[in-house]
Amino acid sequence: MTALDDVVTDDHPGSAERDAWTCAFDTEEGGAWGLHRHDQHQLVWTAAGSARAVAGGRSWVLPPSRALFVPGGVPHDVVLRPPAALHCLYVWPHACPLPWTRPTVVAVSGLLRELLLALGQTGGEGPVAAPTLALVLHEVAGAAVADDGVVLPEDPRAAAVATRLLADPADDTPLADWAARLRVGRARCAGRS
């Protein structure tokens, strides 16, 4: 059994009856639901504020000009900095022509922004009509940008430090304190053997 075996699969009620749907979250939502996965692909975007998304062993900070496509089955989490207006689009793989199998950052054009805002106007969850979905996915397909995600360490001790620092970049804990907490030498903590 691996750590990924413990990742919860989150199934949205009624999702089997529709090819795609959106969720718009309250601006005070903080996210941080914990590592989970969906069988559907997910597009993560904030209309305001920012989000930190972790998926596939990488981490991204997403301002409103960027979204993250998370393929179905990929463990991920999203942490928001309220006030942040999170919008998510979920699409079953059979209804999505995108060939991406890894998390992919996309630039949010003016058109994509307006489409996602319109889809989220109902608040909560809402279905997405096939013609609208086709237009959104067409826009997303041409918007992939260079991956600027941070690779997270594989060592669980180092990953814990990285996660903490990503959550609070202003943390000024000295390297010697991190080394003591991890029970490793200072040189080891700095990446030198």
C-alpha positions as CSV (number, residue, x, y, z in Angstrom):
1,M,0.0,0.0,0.0
2,T,1.4,3.4,-1.0
3,A,0.4,6.9,0.2
4,L,-1.5,7.4,-3.0
5,D,-3.7,4.4,-2.0
6,D,-5.0,6.6,0.8
7,V,-6.1,9.5,-1.5
8,V,-9.8,9.9,-1.4
9,T,-11.8,9.8,-4.7
10,D,-14.3,12.7,-4.4
11,D,-17.5,12.1,-6.4
12,H,-19.9,14.9,-6.9
13,P,-23.6,14.0,-6.5
14,G,-25.3,13.7,-9.8
15,S,-22.1,13.8,-11.8
16,A,-22.8,10.6,-13.7
17,E,-25.8,12.2,-15.4
18,R,-23.9,15.1,-17.0
19,D,-20.8,15.4,-19.2
20,A,-19.6,18.6,-17.6
21,W,-20.5,21.0,-14.8
22,T,-19.0,23.9,-12.9
23,C,-18.7,24.8,-9.2
24,A,-18.3,28.4,-8.1
25,F,-17.2,28.8,-4.5
26,D,-17.8,31.6,-2.0
27,T,-15.0,34.2,-1.8
28,E,-14.3,33.3,1.8
29,E,-13.7,29.6,1.0
30,G,-10.2,28.7,2.0
31,G,-9.9,25.4,0.1
32,A,-7.3,23.0,1.5
33,W,-9.6,20.0,1.2
34,G,-6.7,17.7,1.4
35,L,-5.2,15.5,-1.3
36,H,-8.0,14.0,-3.3
37,R,-8.9,13.0,-6.8
38,H,-11.8,13.0,-9.2
39,D,-12.6,10.6,-12.0
40,Q,-13.3,13.7,-14.1
41,H,-10.8,16.2,-15.5
42,Q,-10.9,19.5,-13.6
43,L,-10.0,23.0,-14.6
44,V,-9.0,25.1,-11.6
45,W,-9.3,28.9,-11.9
46,T,-9.8,31.9,-9.6
47,A,-11.6,34.9,-10.9
48,A,-10.1,37.0,-8.1
49,G,-7.4,36.4,-5.6
50,S,-5.1,33.5,-6.0
51,A,-4.8,29.7,-5.5
52,R,-2.0,27.4,-4.8
53,A,-2.6,24.1,-6.5
54,V,-0.7,20.9,-5.8
55,A,-1.0,18.1,-8.3
56,G,1.2,15.3,-9.7
57,G,4.1,16.1,-7.3
58,R,4.2,19.8,-8.4
59,S,2.9,23.1,-7.0
60,W,1.7,26.2,-8.8
61,V,0.5,29.6,-7.7
62,L,-2.5,30.5,-9.9
63,P,-3.5,34.2,-10.3
64,P,-6.6,35.0,-12.4
65,S,-4.5,35.0,-15.6
66,R,-3.7,31.3,-15.2
67,A,-5.7,28.1,-14.7
68,L,-4.6,24.5,-14.1
69,F,-6.0,21.5,-16.0
70,V,-5.9,18.5,-13.7
71,P,-6.5,15.2,-15.6
72,G,-9.0,12.8,-14.0
73,G,-7.4,10.5,-11.4
74,V,-4.5,12.8,-10.5
75,P,-4.3,13.5,-6.8
76,H,-4.5,17.2,-6.1
77,D,-5.4,19.9,-3.6
78,V,-6.2,23.6,-3.9
79,V,-5.5,26.2,-1.2
80,L,-7.0,29.6,-1.6
81,R,-6.0,33.0,-0.2
82,P,-9.3,34.6,0.6
83,P,-10.9,36.6,-0.7
84,A,-10.6,34.3,-3.8
85,A,-13.3,33.4,-6.2
86,L,-12.6,29.8,-7.2
87,H,-14.3,28.4,-10.3
88,C,-13.9,24.7,-11.2
89,L,-15.0,23.1,-14.4
90,Y,-15.3,19.3,-14.3
91,V,-15.5,17.2,-17.5
92,W,-15.7,13.5,-17.9
93,P,-12.8,12.1,-20.1
94,H,-15.2,10.8,-22.7
95,A,-16.5,14.4,-23.3
96,C,-13.0,16.0,-23.4
97,P,-10.9,16.0,-26.5
98,L,-7.8,17.3,-24.7
99,P,-4.9,14.7,-24.8
100,W,-3.2,16.0,-21.7
101,T,-2.3,13.3,-19.1
102,R,-0.3,15.6,-16.8
103,P,-1.4,18.7,-15.0
104,T,-1.1,21.6,-17.5
105,V,-1.1,25.3,-16.9
106,V,-3.2,27.4,-19.3
107,A,-3.3,31.1,-19.9
108,V,-6.8,32.6,-19.3
109,S,-7.8,34.7,-22.3
110,G,-10.5,37.3,-22.1
111,L,-12.9,34.9,-23.8
112,L,-12.1,32.0,-21.5
113,R,-12.5,34.3,-18.5
114,E,-15.9,35.5,-19.6
115,L,-17.1,32.0,-20.4
116,L,-16.0,30.7,-16.9
117,L,-17.6,33.7,-15.2
118,A,-20.8,33.1,-17.1
119,L,-20.8,29.4,-16.2
120,G,-20.3,30.3,-12.5
121,Q,-23.1,32.8,-12.3
122,T,-25.5,30.3,-10.9
123,G,-23.4,29.8,-7.8
124,G,-22.8,26.4,-6.4
125,E,-23.0,23.7,-9.1
126,G,-24.4,23.9,-12.5
127,P,-24.4,21.9,-15.8
128,V,-22.6,22.9,-18.9
129,A,-24.3,22.7,-22.3
130,A,-22.4,20.9,-25.0
131,P,-21.8,23.9,-27.3
132,T,-20.5,26.0,-24.4
133,L,-18.2,23.1,-23.3
134,A,-16.9,22.8,-26.9
135,L,-16.0,26.5,-26.9
136,V,-14.3,26.4,-23.5
137,L,-12.3,23.3,-24.4
138,H,-11.3,24.9,-27.7
139,E,-10.0,27.9,-25.9
140,V,-8.2,25.8,-23.3
141,A,-6.6,23.6,-25.9
142,G,-4.7,26.6,-27.5
143,A,-3.7,28.1,-24.2
144,A,-1.1,25.8,-22.7
145,V,1.9,27.7,-21.3
146,A,5.3,26.7,-20.2
147,D,5.1,24.8,-16.9
148,D,6.3,27.0,-14.1
149,G,5.4,24.6,-11.3
150,V,7.7,23.8,-8.5
151,V,8.8,20.2,-8.2
152,L,8.1,19.0,-4.7
153,P,10.8,16.8,-3.0
154,E,10.3,13.1,-2.8
155,D,11.7,12.7,0.7
156,P,8.7,13.0,3.0
157,R,10.7,15.2,5.5
158,A,11.8,17.6,2.8
159,A,8.3,17.6,1.3
160,A,6.8,18.6,4.7
161,V,9.1,21.6,4.8
162,A,8.4,22.5,1.2
163,T,4.6,22.3,1.8
164,R,4.9,24.5,4.9
165,L,7.0,27.1,3.1
166,L,4.6,27.1,0.1
167,A,1.7,27.7,2.5
168,D,3.6,30.5,4.3
169,P,6.4,32.0,2.1
170,A,7.1,34.5,4.9
171,D,8.1,31.8,7.3
172,D,11.5,32.8,8.6
173,T,12.4,29.6,10.4
174,P,16.2,29.3,10.3
175,L,17.7,26.3,8.4
176,A,19.3,25.0,11.7
177,D,15.8,24.8,13.2
178,W,14.4,22.9,10.2
179,A,17.4,20.5,10.5
180,A,16.7,20.0,14.2
181,R,13.0,19.3,13.6
182,L,13.8,16.8,10.9
183,R,16.7,15.2,12.9
184,V,19.2,15.7,10.1
185,G,22.4,17.7,9.8
186,R,22.3,21.3,8.6
187,A,24.3,20.4,5.5
188,R,21.8,17.6,4.7
189,C,18.9,20.0,5.1
190,A,20.6,22.4,2.7
191,G,20.8,19.6,0.1
192,R,24.5,18.9,0.6
193,S,25.5,15.4,1.6
